[in-house]
Amino acid sequence: MKHLSALFLKFSTWLFAFLKPLGFWGAGAIALLDSSSIPMPMDILISGYVWEDRHHFFLYCLMAAVGSSIGGLLPFYLGRAGGELFLLKRVDRARYEQLRDRFERQEFIALFIPSMMPPPTPWKLFVFGAGVFEMKVRDFLAAVFLGRLVRFTVEGLLVLYYGPEIVTVVHDLMKRHLVMLLVGIGAALGLLVFFAVRKGMSKRRTGEFEN
């Protein structure tokens, strides 16, 4: 097992070194591989690109977000193909339907938030779940793309202001406070959705009274 892990690490390192010189195309290709199958040091990649080519930093972030959303289709379709049976072996039907209903009520946010977060967020589990609960492909791609674009753009801006070392600092903070950060972001987005829905209902009622 250790021998296979060492070979896999060596192969991914070689692949990363091969694709990195391709510029923004390399950023897209590496992000695609990272999301679909082979874990890649995406944050190190983005920080390196941004630091070396500051004037085009957003292009690297954009291509990485595109590659990540396309690559995520692999675990997404795996979840859609056989994920229901996988989950039903571990939870009963009532629990499964409860999870599905909860996901469908807030599926975009449920995928958008993890897509914004750097490691160690178990992102592929959320993607797999989106496939299991048959999220629309259009909504899936939009949630992943926007979440990843936010993540890479924020990282890029931090690198521009503080240097590549900031990536390591952020990762350390994430490992220590991941749960609190997820809860905080989820609560903030939940409030935004609540007020948006409430505002929409108020406008609808106003229109009904005017008619």
C-alpha positions as CSV (number, residue, x, y, z in Angstrom):
1,M,0.0,0.0,0.0
2,K,2.8,2.4,0.9
3,H,4.5,1.6,-2.4
4,L,1.4,2.4,-4.4
5,S,0.9,5.7,-2.5
6,A,4.5,6.6,-3.2
7,L,4.0,5.8,-6.9
8,F,0.8,7.8,-7.1
9,L,2.4,10.8,-5.4
10,K,5.4,10.6,-7.8
11,F,3.0,10.5,-10.8
12,S,0.9,13.4,-9.6
13,T,4.0,15.5,-9.0
14,W,5.3,14.7,-12.5
15,L,1.9,15.5,-14.0
16,F,1.8,18.8,-12.1
17,A,5.3,19.8,-13.3
18,F,4.3,18.8,-16.9
19,L,1.1,20.9,-17.0
20,K,2.2,23.9,-15.0
21,P,4.2,25.6,-17.8
22,L,1.0,25.7,-20.0
23,G,-0.1,28.9,-18.3
24,F,-3.8,29.4,-17.8
25,W,-4.6,26.3,-19.9
26,G,-2.5,24.4,-17.4
27,A,-4.5,25.9,-14.6
28,G,-7.7,24.6,-16.2
29,A,-6.3,21.1,-16.9
30,I,-4.9,20.7,-13.4
31,A,-8.1,21.9,-11.8
32,L,-10.0,19.4,-14.0
33,L,-7.8,16.5,-12.8
34,D,-8.0,17.7,-9.2
35,S,-11.8,17.7,-9.2
36,S,-12.3,14.5,-11.2
37,S,-9.7,12.0,-10.0
38,I,-6.1,13.0,-9.1
39,P,-5.6,15.3,-6.1
40,M,-3.4,18.3,-7.1
41,P,-2.0,21.2,-5.0
42,M,-4.4,23.8,-6.5
43,D,-3.7,26.5,-4.0
44,I,0.0,26.3,-4.5
45,L,-0.6,26.4,-8.3
46,I,-2.8,29.5,-8.2
47,S,-0.5,31.3,-5.8
48,G,2.4,30.6,-8.1
49,Y,0.6,31.7,-11.3
50,V,-0.6,34.9,-9.6
51,W,2.8,35.8,-8.2
52,E,4.5,35.3,-11.5
53,D,1.9,37.0,-13.7
54,R,0.0,39.5,-11.6
55,H,-1.6,41.4,-14.5
56,H,-3.5,38.3,-15.6
57,F,-4.2,36.8,-12.2
58,F,-8.0,36.7,-12.8
59,L,-7.6,34.7,-16.0
60,Y,-5.9,31.9,-14.0
61,C,-8.6,32.0,-11.4
62,L,-11.3,31.8,-14.1
63,M,-9.7,28.9,-16.0
64,A,-9.2,27.0,-12.7
65,A,-12.9,27.5,-11.9
66,V,-14.0,26.3,-15.3
67,G,-11.7,23.2,-15.1
68,S,-12.9,22.4,-11.6
69,S,-16.6,22.6,-12.5
70,I,-16.1,20.3,-15.6
71,G,-13.9,17.8,-13.7
72,G,-16.5,17.6,-10.9
73,L,-18.9,16.0,-13.4
74,L,-17.2,12.7,-12.9
75,P,-17.9,12.2,-9.2
76,F,-21.3,13.9,-9.8
77,Y,-22.3,11.3,-12.4
78,L,-20.9,8.5,-10.3
79,G,-23.2,9.6,-7.6
80,R,-26.1,9.7,-10.0
81,A,-25.4,6.3,-11.4
82,G,-25.1,4.3,-8.2
83,G,-25.0,6.6,-5.2
84,E,-28.6,5.9,-4.1
85,L,-27.8,2.2,-3.6
86,F,-24.6,3.2,-1.8
87,L,-26.5,5.4,0.6
88,L,-29.3,3.0,1.2
89,K,-26.9,0.4,2.4
90,R,-25.9,2.8,5.2
91,V,-29.2,4.6,6.0
92,D,-32.8,3.5,5.9
93,R,-35.3,4.7,3.3
94,A,-36.9,7.3,5.7
95,R,-33.5,8.9,6.5
96,Y,-32.5,8.9,2.9
97,E,-35.7,10.7,1.8
98,Q,-35.1,13.2,4.7
99,L,-31.6,13.9,3.4
100,R,-32.9,14.3,-0.1
101,D,-35.7,16.7,0.8
102,R,-33.3,18.8,2.9
103,F,-30.8,18.9,0.0
104,E,-33.4,19.9,-2.6
105,R,-34.6,22.8,-0.5
106,Q,-31.1,24.4,-0.5
107,E,-29.1,22.5,-3.1
108,F,-27.4,25.4,-4.7
109,I,-26.1,26.8,-1.4
110,A,-25.3,23.3,-0.2
111,L,-22.8,22.9,-3.1
112,F,-21.7,26.6,-3.5
113,I,-20.4,26.9,0.1
114,P,-18.1,23.7,0.0
115,S,-16.9,24.8,-3.5
116,M,-15.6,28.0,-1.9
117,M,-13.7,26.3,0.8
118,P,-10.1,25.1,0.5
119,P,-8.8,21.8,1.9
120,P,-9.5,19.9,4.1
121,T,-13.1,20.5,3.1
122,P,-14.5,17.0,1.8
123,W,-15.7,18.6,-1.4
124,K,-16.1,15.4,-3.5
125,L,-18.5,14.1,-0.9
126,F,-20.8,17.1,-1.5
127,V,-20.4,16.6,-5.3
128,F,-21.2,12.9,-5.0
129,G,-24.3,13.8,-2.9
130,A,-25.4,16.3,-5.5
131,G,-25.4,13.4,-8.1
132,V,-27.2,11.1,-5.7
133,F,-30.0,13.5,-5.2
134,E,-30.2,14.3,-9.0
135,M,-29.3,18.0,-8.9
136,K,-29.7,19.6,-12.3
137,V,-26.5,19.6,-14.3
138,R,-26.9,23.3,-15.1
139,D,-27.3,24.2,-11.4
140,F,-24.4,21.9,-10.5
141,L,-22.0,23.6,-12.9
142,A,-23.1,27.1,-11.8
143,A,-22.7,26.3,-8.1
144,V,-19.3,24.8,-8.5
145,F,-18.0,27.4,-11.0
146,L,-19.1,30.4,-8.8
147,G,-17.9,28.8,-5.6
148,R,-14.5,27.9,-7.1
149,L,-14.2,31.3,-8.7
150,V,-14.8,33.0,-5.3
151,R,-12.2,30.7,-3.7
152,F,-9.5,31.2,-6.3
153,T,-10.1,34.9,-6.7
154,V,-9.9,35.5,-3.0
155,E,-6.7,33.4,-2.8
156,G,-5.2,35.3,-5.7
157,L,-6.0,38.7,-4.2
158,L,-4.5,37.6,-0.9
159,V,-1.3,36.5,-2.7
160,L,-1.1,39.9,-4.5
161,Y,-1.2,41.7,-1.2
162,Y,0.7,39.4,1.2
163,G,2.7,37.1,-1.0
164,P,2.5,33.3,-1.6
165,E,3.2,32.5,2.0
166,I,-0.4,33.6,2.9
167,V,-1.7,30.3,1.4
168,T,0.0,28.3,4.1
169,V,-1.3,30.6,6.8
170,V,-4.9,30.3,5.5
171,H,-4.7,26.5,5.3
172,D,-3.5,26.3,8.9
173,L,-6.4,28.5,10.0
174,M,-8.9,26.4,8.0
175,K,-7.7,23.2,9.7
176,R,-8.2,24.7,13.1
177,H,-11.5,26.4,12.6
178,L,-13.1,24.6,9.7
179,V,-16.4,23.8,11.5
180,M,-16.9,27.3,12.9
181,L,-16.1,28.9,9.5
182,L,-18.6,26.6,7.7
183,V,-21.3,27.3,10.3
184,G,-20.7,31.1,10.1
185,I,-20.8,31.2,6.3
186,G,-23.9,29.0,6.2
187,A,-25.7,31.2,8.7
188,A,-24.8,34.3,6.8
189,L,-26.0,32.9,3.5
190,G,-29.1,31.5,5.2
191,L,-30.0,35.0,6.4
192,L,-29.5,36.4,2.9
193,V,-31.8,33.8,1.4
194,F,-34.4,34.5,4.2
195,F,-34.4,38.2,3.6
196,A,-34.5,37.8,-0.2
197,V,-37.5,35.4,0.0
198,R,-39.2,37.7,2.5
199,K,-38.6,40.8,0.2
200,G,-40.0,38.9,-2.7
201,M,-43.1,37.9,-0.8
202,S,-43.6,41.5,0.3
203,K,-43.5,42.7,-3.3
204,R,-45.9,40.0,-4.3
205,R,-48.4,41.0,-1.6
206,T,-48.0,44.7,-2.5
207,G,-48.8,43.8,-6.2
208,E,-51.9,41.8,-5.2
209,F,-53.2,44.8,-3.1
210,E,-52.6,47.2,-6.0
211,N,-54.5,44.9,-8.4
